[in-house]
Amino acid sequence: MPNPVFYKVEVGFKDFINENRIKDANLVERVKRKDIDPEELDKFDPVALKLELNRLRDIVRVQYKRLIQERDSKIVDGRNLWFCHGKEVVGKKGCNRTQLDVRLEIHHMEPYTFSSLYGKLGAEGVVEWHRQAENMQYLVSLCPSCHDLAHSTKDEEDAA
């Protein structure tokens, strides 16, 4: 996971862990916060935020991973295989490989991305959101290639 970065008009992109200025915005994952007051930015602790988000992701993965695997799997030759839902998410470019072909991860569909949920609901709210069975429809299994395609498609839509 790339280090969180913020856009600050007067200095451009800056990696706050390594204290490097970044000229190419495509090299980093943006947290989508603009024009942050410089004094507030100086108080921000990206390492603590990253640790907190990783802790929350671990908590919610325990809650939903087995459920999603069972839902997104099919019996093939007597084996229960977990499938990528890339074709459903990104269209023709997507795949339907299994966990035997490639490692699959669970992806949050728009507008219920992990970061937007955290921003709206806070830490406890994110955990509670993942406990609700009706919200599992917004989570899908994707391989790394389809996951990257889903994000690049979203970035293209945002740029348009």
C-alpha positions, 0 to 999 in steps of 0.5 A: 500500500503506498504511503498516504499523501496529501495535495497542498497547493503551495508545495505540490505532492509530498510524501510525508513519510520520506519527506520527498516532493513528488512531481508526478501525481500518478506515482502515488495514491492520493487521499483526495483531500485538497487545500489543507491548512498548513498548520493542520498538515504539520499536526498530521501523523501519517504513520499512525493513520496507516497503522490504524487503517491496517488494524481496522482492515484486519478486523473487518476482513475477519468478519467478511472474508469467509462469507464473501468466499462462500458467496463468490465460489462455485463447485468445479470438479468437486472442489469449491473454487473462489472466482474473480468477478472482474468481468462484472466490475470492469467489463470485457477486460476483466477475468474470471480466474480462480484462487488457484490461478491467482491470489484473490482479494476483496474489493469495495465497490463505489461509493462504498470504498474503505476510505470513504466509509472511514471518512464518513463513519469513523473507525467504529462505524466502519467495523459496524458497516461490515457487520451488516449482511446487506452491505456485503453486496458492495464487496466483490472478489477481484484478482490484482489485475482486475483490481488495478483495472477497476481503479484505473477506470475510476481514475479515468472517470474522475479525470473526465 
